[in-house]
Amino acid sequence: MKGNKEKDITQKTLERYNDVFADIINVLLFDGRRVVTEDSLTEAMPGSVLKMDGRIRTQYRDIAKYWHNSKIKLSMFGLENQTKPEKRMPLRVFGYDGAEYVRQARKENSKEAIYPVITLVLYFGYNGRWSQPKSLFELLEIDKEIKPYVNDFKMNLFEIAYLDREKIDMFKSDFWILADYLYQMRVNREYAAGDRLIEHVDELLLLMTAMTSDYRFEETINELKGKEQVTMCEVLDRVEARGIEKGIEKGRQEGIKEGTINVLISLVNDGILSVSDAAKRANMSEESFRDICKHKPKQINP
């Protein structure tokens, strides 16, 4: 199982591809118009150095790229991924943007064109909306006497699962698959895979693992090596196959024969036993029992 640091890196891998990064910017900022092209993006250093309390500290963005017109920088775009709302997120984003403006203000950069810094916070939760402050004014307790002199700062927050269906379908890269998954899970509480081809298979499956904590996505990567065309339908088939294999193996390890499991499934289908009772008699979890049932001719209702 991955630690938090490794999981954080996994979430960024797919978006580092210029086709995915440009797609995200074009859909969220320009309604799908191809304003930012892949070849107009270059990598930006995600880290910035700060001196705090006499110590040197480094803060890191998730992903940052410069947008160029020929040799002139038009903007810096940053992406920050969030799977859970974070109260102090406005402070973090303000710090990232401020550090880049401080870099531009340095004497050695005085001959460079000054460009804006735009950070997009991508919220991947689908069980509830963003519930934390989105601006400094929402976060800070400000005395009314000094409020006129305090500058506000608002995050560019995008709740991917809550985008309109039309907006989601504007995505052309692999990011559509992730957005489609989040949308379906919010609306239907289940996911029906599409037949769109995956361009960056490894990176997408690693991201799906990070999003769902279902490590079967990651475990299918080696099985798909060398295949020129892969869809989420095929991925899910393999993920479900792994689920039933693990369920049956667990049953065998606990002394339950496959024939016994089939009898229990029949009793559930006939309404004689509940899924919970059948799982208990099989000495396995409800999740493992359901995984086995998925691949039987007659499926039970969850």
RALINNOR-V457007 format. One record per pair of residues at least 24 apart in sequence whose ideal C-beta (glycine too) atoms are under 10 Angstrom apart, sorted by the first residue. I is the first residue (numbers start at 1). J is the second residue. D is the distance in whole Angstrom. If there is no record, write none. Layout:
<<I/J/D> <I/J/D>>
This chain:
<<1/213/9> <1/215/7> <2/206/9> <2/209/8> <2/210/8> <2/213/9> <2/215/9> <2/218/9> <6/206/10> <6/210/9> <7/83/9> <7/206/9> <7/209/9> <7/210/5> <7/211/10> <7/213/9> <8/60/10> <8/62/8> <8/81/8> <8/83/10> <8/210/8> <9/62/10> <9/206/9> <9/210/9> <10/203/9> <10/205/10> <10/206/5> <10/207/6> <10/208/10> <10/209/7> <10/210/5> <10/211/9> <10/218/9> <11/62/7> <11/63/10> <11/81/5> <11/82/9> <11/83/8> <11/122/10> <11/124/8> <11/206/9> <11/207/6> <11/209/10> <11/210/5> <11/211/8> <12/46/9> <12/61/9> <12/62/5> <12/63/5> <12/79/8> <12/80/10> <12/81/7> <12/203/10> <12/207/9> <12/210/10> <13/63/10> <13/200/8> <13/202/8> <13/203/5> <13/204/9> <13/206/6> <13/207/7> <13/210/9> <14/63/10> <14/173/9> <14/174/6> <14/175/7> <14/177/10> <14/178/8> <14/199/10> <14/200/6> <14/202/9> <14/203/4> <14/204/6> <14/205/10> <14/206/8> <14/207/5> <14/208/10> <14/210/10> <15/62/8> <15/63/5> <15/65/10> <15/79/6> <15/81/8> <15/122/8> <15/173/10> <15/174/10> <15/175/7> <15/178/10> <15/203/9> <15/207/9> <16/43/8> <16/62/10> <16/63/6> <16/65/9> <16/79/9> <16/200/10> <16/203/8> <17/41/10> <17/173/8> <17/174/8> <17/175/10> <17/199/8> <17/200/6> <17/203/7> <18/42/9> <18/43/9> <18/65/8> <18/173/10> <19/172/8> <19/173/5> <19/174/8> <19/175/9> <19/199/7> <19/200/9> <20/63/10> <20/79/10> <20/171/9> <20/172/10> <20/173/4> <20/174/6> <20/175/5> <20/176/10> <20/178/10> <20/199/8> <20/200/7> <20/203/9> <20/204/9> <21/63/7> <21/64/10> <21/65/6> <21/67/10> <21/77/8> <21/79/7> <21/173/9> <21/175/9> <22/65/9> <22/67/9> <22/77/9> <22/172/9> <22/173/8> <23/170/9> <23/171/6> <23/172/6> <23/173/4> <23/174/9> <23/175/6> <23/176/8> <24/63/10> <24/77/9> <24/79/7> <24/120/7> <24/122/8> <24/158/9> <24/160/10> <24/171/8> <24/173/8> <24/175/6> <24/179/9> <25/65/9> <25/67/8> <25/75/9> <25/77/6> <25/79/9> <25/118/9> <25/120/7> <26/170/8> <26/171/9> <26/172/9> <26/173/10> <27/158/9> <27/163/9> <27/167/7> <27/168/8> <27/169/9> <27/170/5> <27/171/5> <27/172/8> <27/173/9> <27/175/8> <27/176/9> <27/179/9> <28/79/10> <28/120/6> <28/122/8> <28/156/8> <28/158/5> <28/160/9> <28/163/8> <28/167/8> <28/170/9> <28/171/9> <29/77/9> <29/118/8> <29/120/8> <29/156/8> <29/158/10> <30/170/10> <31/166/10> <31/167/8> <31/170/7> <32/166/9> <32/167/8> <32/169/9> <32/170/4> <32/171/8> <32/172/8> <33/170/9> <34/172/9> <35/67/9> <36/65/9> <36/67/6> <36/74/9> <36/75/9> <36/77/8> <37/67/9> <37/68/10> <38/173/10> <39/68/9> <40/65/9> <40/66/9> <40/67/6> <40/68/5> <40/69/7> <40/70/9> <40/74/8> <41/65/5> <41/66/7> <41/67/6> <41/68/7> <41/77/8> <42/66/5> <42/67/9> <42/68/6> <42/73/9> <44/73/9> <44/76/6> <44/77/9> <44/78/8> <44/100/8> <44/117/10> <45/100/10> <45/103/9> <46/78/8> <46/96/9> <47/99/9> <48/95/8> <48/96/7> <48/98/9> <48/99/4> <48/100/7> <48/102/8> <48/103/7> <49/99/8> <49/103/10> <50/95/8> <50/98/10> <50/99/7> <50/102/9> <59/92/8> <59/95/6> <59/96/7> <59/99/7> <60/96/9> <61/92/9> <61/93/9> <61/95/10> <61/96/5> <61/97/10> <61/99/9> <61/100/9> <61/119/8> <62/96/9> <62/119/9> <62/121/10> <62/122/9> <63/120/10> <63/122/10> <64/96/8> <64/100/8> <64/117/9> <64/119/8> <66/115/8> <67/115/8> <67/116/10> <67/118/9> <68/115/10> <71/113/10> <72/112/9> <72/113/6> <72/115/8> <73/104/9> <73/112/7> <73/113/6> <73/114/9> <73/115/5> <73/116/10> <74/113/9> <74/115/6> <74/116/8> <75/115/5> <75/116/5> <75/117/7> <75/118/6> <76/100/6> <76/101/10> <76/103/10> <76/104/9> <76/115/7> <76/116/8> <76/117/5> <76/118/7> <76/119/9> <77/116/10> <77/117/8> <77/118/5> <77/119/8> <77/120/7> <78/117/7> <78/118/7> <78/119/4> <78/120/7> <78/121/9> <78/156/10> <79/119/8> <79/120/5> <79/121/8> <79/122/6> <79/158/10> <80/119/6> <80/120/7> <80/121/5> <80/122/7> <80/123/9> <80/155/9> <80/156/10> <80/157/10> <81/120/10> <81/121/8> <81/122/5> <81/123/8> <81/124/7> <81/160/10> <81/207/9> <81/210/9> <81/211/10> <82/121/6> <82/122/7> <82/123/5> <82/124/7> <82/125/8> <82/130/8> <82/132/9> <82/157/9> <82/159/10> <83/122/10> <83/123/8> <83/124/5> <83/125/6> <83/210/8> <83/211/7> <83/213/10> <84/123/9> <84/124/9> <84/125/6> <84/128/10> <84/130/10> <84/131/10> <84/132/9> <85/123/7> <85/125/7> <85/128/8> <85/129/8> <85/130/5> <85/131/5> <85/132/4> <85/133/9> <85/134/10> <85/157/10> <85/159/10> <86/121/9> <86/123/10> <86/130/9> <86/132/6> <86/133/9> <87/131/9> <87/132/5> <87/133/6> <87/138/10> <87/139/7> <88/132/8> <88/133/8> <88/139/7> <89/121/6> <89/123/9> <89/130/9> <89/132/7> <89/133/8> <89/134/8> <89/139/9> <89/155/6> <89/157/8> <90/121/9> <90/132/9> <90/133/6> <90/134/7> <90/135/6> <90/136/5> <90/137/9> <90/138/7> <90/139/5> <90/140/9> <90/152/9> <90/153/6> <90/154/8> <90/155/5> <90/157/10> <91/133/9> <91/136/8> <91/139/7> <91/140/9> <91/153/9> <92/119/9> <92/121/9> <92/155/9> <93/117/10> <93/119/5> <93/120/9> <93/121/7> <93/134/10> <93/136/10> <93/153/8> <93/154/9> <93/155/5> <93/156/8> <93/157/9> <94/119/9> <94/135/10> <94/136/7> <94/139/10> <94/151/10> <94/153/5> <94/154/10> <94/155/9> <97/153/8> <98/153/9> <118/156/7> <119/155/7> <119/156/6> <120/155/9> <120/156/5> <120/157/8> <120/158/6> <121/155/5> <121/156/6> <121/157/5> <121/158/7> <121/159/9> <122/156/10> <122/157/8> <122/158/6> <122/159/9> <122/160/6> <122/175/9> <122/178/10> <122/179/10> <123/155/10> <123/157/6> <123/158/7> <123/159/5> <123/160/7> <123/161/8> <123/162/8> <123/182/10> <124/159/9> <124/160/6> <124/161/7> <124/178/8> <124/179/9> <124/181/10> <124/182/6> <124/207/9> <124/210/9> <124/211/6> <125/159/7> <125/160/9> <125/161/7> <125/162/9> <125/182/8> <125/186/9> <125/211/10> <126/159/9> <126/160/8> <126/161/4> <126/162/8> <126/181/9> <126/182/5> <126/183/8> <126/184/9> <126/185/5> <126/186/4> <126/187/9> <126/189/9> <126/211/9> <127/161/9> <127/185/8> <127/186/8> <127/189/10> <128/159/10> <128/161/10> <128/162/10> <128/186/9> <129/159/6> <129/161/9> <129/162/7> <129/186/10> <130/155/9> <130/157/6> <130/158/10> <130/159/6> <130/162/9> <132/157/10> <159/186/9> <160/186/10> <161/185/7> <161/186/4> <161/187/9> <162/186/7> <162/187/10> <172/196/10> <172/199/10> <173/199/7> <173/200/8> <173/204/10> <174/198/6> <174/199/5> <174/200/5> <174/201/9> <174/203/8> <174/204/5> <174/207/9> <174/232/10> <175/200/10> <175/204/9> <175/207/9> <177/204/6> <177/207/9> <177/208/8> <177/231/9> <177/232/6> <177/235/10> <178/204/7> <178/207/6> <178/208/7> <178/211/7> <180/232/9> <181/207/10> <181/208/7> <181/211/8> <181/212/8> <181/232/8> <182/211/8> <185/211/10> <185/212/9> <189/302/10> <190/302/9> <191/232/9> <191/236/8> <192/232/9> <192/233/9> <192/236/9> <193/231/7> <193/232/4> <193/233/5> <193/234/8> <193/235/7> <193/236/5> <193/237/9> <193/239/10> <194/231/7> <194/232/6> <194/233/7> <195/231/5> <195/232/8> <195/233/6> <195/234/9> <196/231/6> <196/232/7> <196/233/9> <197/228/9> <197/229/6> <197/230/7> <197/231/6> <197/232/10> <198/224/9> <198/227/10> <198/229/9> <198/230/5> <198/231/7> <198/232/7> <198/234/9> <198/235/8> <199/230/9> <201/225/9> <201/227/8> <201/229/10> <201/230/5> <201/231/10> <201/235/8> <204/230/9> <204/232/9> <204/235/9> <205/230/9> <205/232/10> <205/235/7> <205/239/9> <208/232/9> <208/235/8> <208/239/9> <212/239/10> <214/239/7> <214/242/10> <214/243/9> <215/239/10> <215/242/9> <216/240/8> <216/241/9> <216/242/5> <216/243/6> <216/245/10> <216/246/8> <216/291/10> <217/242/10> <240/291/7> <240/294/6> <240/295/7> <241/291/10> <241/294/10> <241/295/8> <242/291/9> <243/287/9> <243/288/8> <243/290/9> <243/291/4> <243/292/8> <243/294/7> <243/295/8> <244/288/9> <244/290/10> <244/291/5> <244/292/5> <244/293/9> <244/294/7> <244/295/5> <244/296/9> <245/291/9> <245/292/10> <245/295/10> <246/287/10> <246/288/7> <246/291/7> <246/292/9> <247/282/9> <247/284/7> <247/285/9> <247/287/8> <247/288/4> <247/289/7> <247/290/8> <247/291/4> <247/292/4> <247/293/9> <247/294/9> <247/295/9> <248/284/10> <248/288/9> <248/291/9> <248/292/6> <248/295/10> <249/288/10> <250/282/9> <250/283/9> <250/284/6> <250/285/8> <250/288/5> <250/289/10> <250/291/9> <250/292/9> <251/282/6> <251/283/8> <251/284/6> <251/288/8> <251/289/9> <251/292/8> <253/283/10> <253/284/10> <254/282/8> <254/283/5> <254/284/7> <254/288/10> <255/283/8> <256/281/9> <256/282/5> <256/283/6> <256/284/7> <258/292/9> <261/289/8> <261/292/6> <261/293/9> <261/296/9> <262/292/9> <262/296/8> <264/289/8> <264/292/9> <264/293/9> <265/289/8> <265/292/7> <265/293/6> <265/296/6> <265/297/10> <265/298/8> <265/299/9> <265/300/7> <266/296/9> <266/298/9> <268/293/7> <268/298/10> <268/300/5> <268/301/9> <269/293/9> <269/296/9> <269/297/10> <269/298/5> <269/299/9> <269/300/6> <269/301/10> <271/300/10> <274/300/10> <275/300/6> <275/301/9> <275/302/8>>
